[in-house]
Amino acid sequence: MTEPFPAPQPSYLSAVGSPKKWVWLVGAPVLALVLAAPAWNSAPAAADVAQLDIAAPVSTLAVKFSPAKQDITSSQRNAIRSAQQYLNYSAFSRSGLIHQLEYEGFSTADATFAVDSLNVDWNEQAAKSAKQYLEYTSFSRSGLIDQLVYEGFTRAQADYGVNAAY
């Protein structure tokens, strides 16, 4: 049996059922995407970005490739990338980072070139290293300074690092 009058519908159903509102609900977002597409395409392509400027930001460290040395070999470029990755992960002294790159298979010349090409605050690296040591074990001030010197930091860098960590 049919009802003489249609059952009342909630207001939200009648709004969606309207063909004009469907056009606006679907058409407006599509139009917005079409208009925004040229702005997305105006961003520089990945190939246009400098290849060595891809390091993840480090909290307080300035670890970037110095633009003065642009004419480099692929081995030097890879050594620079490895050095940046190591510094983003952990603290190193200059000599410790060179030794780590040599252990990874880079020549002494390429490892030294890579480390010297980066703008690294070695005092901040010593402070970071001292804090990392203190997170895992106990040290006296003099013992921590000796440990940092053993790691390859200078005495002045080790003093700075321990003072920052305590």
Backbone bond lengths (Angstrom), bond angles and torsions (degrees), N, CA, C in turn:
res aa  C-N    CA-C-N  psi(-1)  N-CA   C-N-CA  omega(-1)  CA-C   N-CA-C  phi
1 M - - - 1.425 - - 1.518 109.07 -
2 T 1.284 116.06 138.78 1.463 121.53 -179.65 1.518 110.23 -94.72
3 E 1.285 113.96 149.66 1.460 118.90 178.09 1.518 108.86 -84.93
4 P 1.340 117.23 147.39 1.460 118.65 -179.32 1.525 112.10 -69.44
5 F 1.301 116.81 -28.06 1.471 120.15 179.79 1.522 108.56 -126.61
6 P 1.317 118.42 145.79 1.463 119.42 177.36 1.526 110.25 -67.23
7 A 1.326 115.93 147.73 1.466 120.62 179.21 1.520 108.95 -65.22
8 P 1.327 118.18 141.48 1.475 119.98 178.79 1.530 110.52 -66.10
9 Q 1.321 115.80 142.49 1.463 122.14 179.41 1.517 109.12 -109.94
10 P 1.340 116.56 148.40 1.467 118.44 175.22 1.524 110.35 -62.11
11 S 1.301 116.31 155.25 1.465 121.00 -174.75 1.528 112.61 -64.16
12 Y 1.342 117.66 -31.37 1.472 118.09 -178.60 1.520 112.08 -69.04
13 L 1.336 118.67 -26.68 1.462 120.24 177.62 1.515 111.29 -74.56
14 S 1.284 116.93 -37.06 1.458 118.61 -178.55 1.523 110.73 -71.57
15 A 1.337 118.36 -29.12 1.458 120.26 179.64 1.523 110.74 -70.23
16 V 1.329 116.68 -39.06 1.461 119.98 -178.79 1.515 110.38 -75.07
17 G 1.274 117.50 -31.07 1.452 121.03 -177.39 1.512 113.44 -70.75
18 S 1.289 118.29 -17.81 1.458 121.82 -178.53 1.524 109.91 -69.81
19 P 1.343 118.13 128.18 1.474 120.16 -178.36 1.528 112.18 -62.77
20 K 1.303 118.81 -33.95 1.464 120.40 -179.47 1.531 110.61 -66.86
21 K 1.301 116.38 -38.16 1.468 119.08 -179.27 1.532 110.58 -72.10
22 W 1.316 118.23 -33.79 1.458 121.00 175.94 1.520 110.56 -60.74
23 V 1.307 116.20 -41.76 1.461 120.27 -179.85 1.524 109.56 -61.10
24 W 1.318 116.88 -43.92 1.460 119.94 179.97 1.525 112.17 -70.61
25 L 1.323 117.74 -38.97 1.450 120.47 -178.76 1.529 112.31 -66.25
26 V 1.299 116.91 -34.93 1.461 120.74 -179.80 1.528 110.78 -92.58
27 G 1.300 116.93 -40.56 1.459 121.14 -174.42 1.510 114.25 -71.16
28 A 1.315 118.53 -37.53 1.467 120.92 -176.65 1.531 112.06 -62.62
29 P 1.339 119.99 -48.81 1.468 118.18 178.02 1.532 113.10 -63.70
30 V 1.328 116.61 -37.16 1.469 119.86 178.85 1.521 109.74 -64.51
31 L 1.323 117.39 -43.44 1.457 121.69 178.51 1.530 110.36 -62.23
32 A 1.324 117.05 -41.53 1.466 120.23 179.35 1.526 110.57 -62.31
33 L 1.322 117.98 -41.34 1.471 121.05 178.50 1.520 111.83 -65.38
34 V 1.313 116.78 -39.95 1.465 120.88 -179.57 1.520 110.20 -65.93
35 L 1.320 116.95 -40.69 1.460 120.04 -179.79 1.525 112.02 -71.95
36 A 1.323 117.71 -29.60 1.457 121.04 -178.54 1.523 112.30 -82.50
37 A 1.316 119.16 -19.12 1.462 122.54 -176.13 1.527 113.34 -57.06
38 P 1.344 120.64 -43.63 1.464 118.05 179.28 1.529 113.09 -60.90
39 A 1.327 118.14 -33.09 1.463 120.43 178.89 1.521 110.51 -66.97
40 W 1.330 117.55 -36.71 1.458 119.94 177.89 1.514 111.01 -66.79
41 N 1.317 117.42 -37.08 1.456 121.04 -177.38 1.516 112.30 -74.87
42 S 1.347 118.36 -15.46 1.453 119.65 -179.16 1.519 112.17 -81.27
43 A 1.329 118.49 -10.30 1.465 121.28 177.49 1.521 108.67 -67.18
44 P 1.340 117.96 148.32 1.464 119.36 -179.15 1.518 111.24 -64.86
45 A 1.290 115.53 140.90 1.466 120.94 178.54 1.513 109.08 -69.76
46 A 1.315 116.03 158.88 1.461 120.66 -178.25 1.529 110.72 -60.70
47 A 1.315 117.44 -32.44 1.460 120.59 -179.75 1.527 111.27 -69.94
48 D 1.348 117.86 -23.83 1.449 121.19 -179.14 1.529 112.41 -80.29
49 V 1.315 117.67 -17.00 1.454 121.59 -177.66 1.519 108.30 -81.04
50 A 1.326 117.24 141.98 1.464 121.10 179.71 1.517 109.69 -57.21
51 Q 1.297 116.03 133.87 1.452 121.33 -172.44 1.522 112.67 -67.85
52 L 1.319 118.60 -30.68 1.445 120.83 -175.40 1.517 112.65 -92.20
53 D 1.304 118.94 2.00 1.455 122.32 -177.15 1.519 110.78 -99.30
54 I 1.359 117.27 36.53 1.453 120.75 -173.33 1.512 113.26 -106.97
55 A 1.307 118.64 8.41 1.461 120.51 -177.10 1.518 111.12 -68.05
56 A 1.308 114.99 141.84 1.454 119.48 174.73 1.513 108.50 -67.89
57 P 1.322 117.60 144.66 1.457 118.71 -178.04 1.528 111.24 -64.10
58 V 1.295 115.62 140.46 1.448 122.45 178.60 1.518 107.17 -105.46
59 S 1.309 117.00 141.81 1.448 122.71 -170.60 1.525 113.47 -44.01
60 T 1.320 119.12 -67.68 1.455 120.40 -177.92 1.518 112.03 -121.82
61 L 1.302 117.55 9.44 1.447 120.54 -175.57 1.513 110.84 -98.92
62 A 1.317 115.20 144.36 1.457 120.14 174.67 1.518 106.85 -103.34
63 V 1.310 117.25 93.94 1.453 122.01 -178.38 1.518 107.30 -118.14
64 K 1.317 115.46 93.47 1.460 120.52 179.56 1.518 108.13 -139.97
65 F 1.293 114.42 157.08 1.449 121.18 178.42 1.522 108.65 -73.45
66 S 1.325 116.72 131.63 1.463 118.92 179.14 1.521 108.87 -77.61
67 P 1.329 117.34 128.90 1.463 120.50 -174.06 1.524 114.56 -69.19
68 A 1.328 119.23 -7.86 1.458 120.88 -177.49 1.525 111.97 -67.67
69 K 1.343 117.53 -24.85 1.463 120.69 -175.95 1.530 109.35 -112.60
70 Q 1.309 116.72 83.33 1.461 121.84 -175.06 1.526 112.77 -92.49
71 D 1.323 118.32 -27.75 1.454 122.38 -174.72 1.522 109.14 -90.43
72 I 1.346 116.35 88.90 1.460 120.13 -173.87 1.523 110.42 -127.72
73 T 1.326 115.20 159.89 1.463 120.63 178.73 1.527 109.36 -83.09
74 S 1.318 116.19 167.72 1.466 119.73 178.35 1.525 110.71 -67.05
75 S 1.325 117.80 -33.63 1.458 120.41 177.37 1.527 110.95 -65.49
76 Q 1.320 116.64 -40.49 1.468 120.18 176.95 1.534 110.78 -65.54
77 R 1.328 116.18 -41.50 1.467 120.75 178.86 1.530 110.44 -61.60
78 N 1.328 116.38 -43.14 1.465 120.19 178.85 1.528 111.21 -67.27
79 A 1.316 116.89 -37.04 1.466 120.17 177.48 1.527 110.24 -65.14
80 I 1.317 117.02 -38.56 1.476 120.96 177.53 1.523 109.72 -63.49
81 R 1.319 116.69 -44.93 1.474 120.07 178.74 1.523 111.40 -61.45
82 S 1.324 115.99 -43.99 1.465 119.30 178.99 1.528 110.70 -62.98
83 A 1.318 116.39 -43.00 1.467 119.84 179.72 1.529 110.43 -61.86
84 Q 1.334 116.69 -42.84 1.469 120.13 178.04 1.525 110.61 -61.48
85 Q 1.322 116.49 -43.06 1.463 120.02 -179.97 1.523 111.29 -63.89
86 Y 1.326 116.83 -41.85 1.462 119.75 177.83 1.527 110.63 -61.93
87 L 1.329 116.87 -44.24 1.463 119.96 -178.27 1.529 111.86 -69.16
88 N 1.312 116.87 -28.22 1.467 119.22 176.52 1.524 110.98 -72.95
89 Y 1.315 116.72 -23.66 1.459 121.70 -176.47 1.521 112.23 -93.56
90 S 1.319 116.80 -40.92 1.457 120.52 -172.89 1.523 109.77 -150.07
91 A 1.329 115.44 170.45 1.466 121.25 178.73 1.522 110.07 -90.90
92 F 1.308 115.79 142.34 1.457 122.11 179.25 1.511 109.57 -140.20
93 S 1.330 115.30 149.43 1.458 120.11 166.17 1.529 106.65 -81.23
94 R 1.321 116.23 167.69 1.467 119.47 178.99 1.523 109.66 -60.17
95 S 1.337 116.80 -50.82 1.469 119.54 -177.66 1.529 111.09 -67.61
96 G 1.325 117.42 -35.24 1.462 120.25 178.13 1.516 112.34 -64.36
97 L 1.344 116.03 -38.06 1.464 119.95 178.59 1.526 111.06 -69.91
98 I 1.330 116.48 -39.02 1.471 119.60 176.55 1.532 109.78 -62.26
99 H 1.323 117.14 -45.21 1.468 120.50 179.09 1.531 111.39 -62.82
100 Q 1.317 117.34 -37.94 1.468 120.26 178.77 1.532 110.67 -64.99
101 L 1.313 117.09 -41.55 1.469 120.26 178.03 1.530 111.29 -66.68
102 E 1.331 116.71 -37.26 1.470 119.91 175.92 1.524 109.95 -64.34
103 Y 1.317 117.12 -41.57 1.466 121.00 177.62 1.522 110.83 -60.76
104 E 1.330 115.59 -33.54 1.463 121.13 179.12 1.526 111.67 -73.70
105 G 1.332 117.65 -10.57 1.454 120.90 175.41 1.514 114.98 112.79
106 F 1.319 118.21 0.21 1.460 120.51 177.48 1.521 109.29 -78.89
107 S 1.327 115.93 148.13 1.464 119.67 176.86 1.528 108.87 -67.26
108 T 1.326 115.34 160.00 1.469 120.06 178.40 1.523 109.93 -59.28
109 A 1.327 116.78 -40.04 1.465 120.82 -178.91 1.534 111.01 -64.26
110 D 1.341 117.23 -45.40 1.466 120.10 -179.71 1.526 111.64 -68.59
111 A 1.326 116.37 -38.70 1.466 119.79 178.71 1.527 110.60 -64.91
112 T 1.321 116.54 -44.21 1.465 120.63 179.44 1.519 110.41 -65.78
113 F 1.331 116.87 -42.42 1.460 120.69 177.43 1.527 110.40 -58.79
114 A 1.328 116.95 -45.45 1.468 121.26 -177.74 1.519 111.20 -62.25
115 V 1.319 116.59 -47.88 1.467 120.25 -177.85 1.522 110.65 -65.70
116 D 1.319 117.07 -40.61 1.462 120.04 -179.86 1.530 112.68 -73.32
117 S 1.334 116.97 -18.25 1.461 120.56 178.11 1.520 112.85 -79.38
118 L 1.316 116.34 -16.48 1.466 120.48 -179.39 1.523 110.09 -90.97
119 N 1.299 115.44 144.92 1.464 120.79 175.82 1.525 107.53 -92.52
120 V 1.321 115.89 90.24 1.459 121.22 -175.02 1.523 108.81 -111.20
121 D 1.313 116.32 134.60 1.456 122.33 172.69 1.530 106.27 -88.52
122 W 1.331 116.93 99.99 1.456 121.07 -174.98 1.527 111.60 -67.86
123 N 1.333 117.78 -27.10 1.466 120.19 174.01 1.526 110.05 -63.01
124 E 1.322 116.91 -43.35 1.467 120.55 178.29 1.527 111.12 -66.00
125 Q 1.325 116.17 -35.29 1.459 119.47 176.21 1.529 110.49 -64.41
126 A 1.343 116.67 -39.98 1.468 120.18 177.83 1.528 110.56 -64.87
127 A 1.324 116.76 -40.27 1.471 120.46 178.36 1.524 110.51 -64.42
128 K 1.326 116.88 -42.73 1.461 120.87 178.93 1.524 110.97 -63.98
129 S 1.328 116.10 -41.24 1.462 120.71 179.39 1.528 110.37 -65.12
130 A 1.319 117.08 -42.80 1.464 120.52 179.54 1.528 110.31 -62.20
131 K 1.309 117.18 -42.36 1.470 120.86 178.62 1.529 110.75 -64.37
132 Q 1.334 116.54 -39.25 1.463 119.91 178.60 1.531 110.72 -64.07
133 Y 1.318 116.90 -42.23 1.468 119.59 177.57 1.515 111.14 -61.07
134 L 1.327 116.87 -44.37 1.466 120.43 -176.87 1.529 112.77 -69.98
135 E 1.321 117.24 -20.51 1.467 120.18 176.00 1.527 111.21 -70.69
136 Y 1.330 117.16 -28.21 1.460 120.92 -173.37 1.519 114.46 -106.22
137 T 1.329 118.00 -24.42 1.454 119.94 -176.42 1.522 110.17 -154.40
138 S 1.305 116.42 170.33 1.462 122.02 -179.29 1.522 109.97 -97.30
139 F 1.307 115.62 140.63 1.456 122.35 177.04 1.518 108.43 -139.70
140 S 1.325 115.60 146.37 1.462 119.07 165.54 1.526 106.42 -77.19
141 R 1.316 116.57 165.02 1.479 119.01 178.70 1.522 110.27 -58.33
142 S 1.325 116.12 -48.22 1.469 118.81 -177.06 1.531 111.20 -67.50
143 G 1.330 116.52 -36.34 1.464 119.81 177.68 1.518 111.98 -65.17
144 L 1.332 116.71 -38.17 1.466 120.34 179.20 1.524 110.28 -70.60
145 I 1.317 116.93 -38.31 1.475 119.63 176.19 1.520 109.63 -61.72
146 D 1.341 116.70 -45.79 1.466 120.24 178.54 1.528 111.47 -60.36
147 Q 1.320 117.07 -39.76 1.465 121.24 179.34 1.530 110.73 -63.80
148 L 1.329 116.61 -43.39 1.470 119.82 179.77 1.524 111.17 -66.53
149 V 1.321 117.49 -38.06 1.475 120.45 176.07 1.526 109.61 -64.44
150 Y 1.337 116.58 -41.62 1.462 120.71 176.86 1.532 110.63 -60.30
151 E 1.332 117.17 -35.44 1.475 122.01 179.06 1.528 112.06 -71.05
152 G 1.337 117.72 -12.97 1.460 120.29 176.85 1.516 114.33 114.90
153 F 1.322 118.02 -0.65 1.463 119.59 176.13 1.522 108.89 -75.71
154 T 1.325 117.18 151.32 1.458 120.47 173.80 1.521 108.07 -71.67
155 R 1.329 115.81 165.47 1.471 119.90 179.39 1.538 110.00 -60.73
156 A 1.329 117.22 -40.97 1.469 120.81 179.92 1.537 110.80 -64.53
157 Q 1.325 116.71 -41.98 1.467 120.14 178.11 1.526 110.70 -64.95
158 A 1.333 116.69 -40.99 1.467 120.96 179.26 1.528 110.30 -64.15
159 D 1.341 117.41 -43.14 1.469 120.72 177.31 1.527 110.41 -59.58
160 Y 1.320 116.10 -45.17 1.469 120.06 179.07 1.522 110.45 -60.65
161 G 1.317 116.44 -46.24 1.460 121.23 -178.08 1.516 112.56 -61.83
162 V 1.319 116.95 -43.59 1.465 120.76 -179.23 1.528 109.96 -68.61
163 N 1.319 117.51 -40.79 1.466 120.00 177.42 1.522 111.54 -61.94
164 A 1.317 116.84 -36.39 1.471 120.42 178.90 1.523 111.27 -72.82
165 A 1.333 116.70 -30.81 1.462 120.15 -176.02 1.526 112.24 -81.97
166 Y 1.338 117.97 -28.85 1.458 121.15 -178.17 1.504 110.99 -89.22
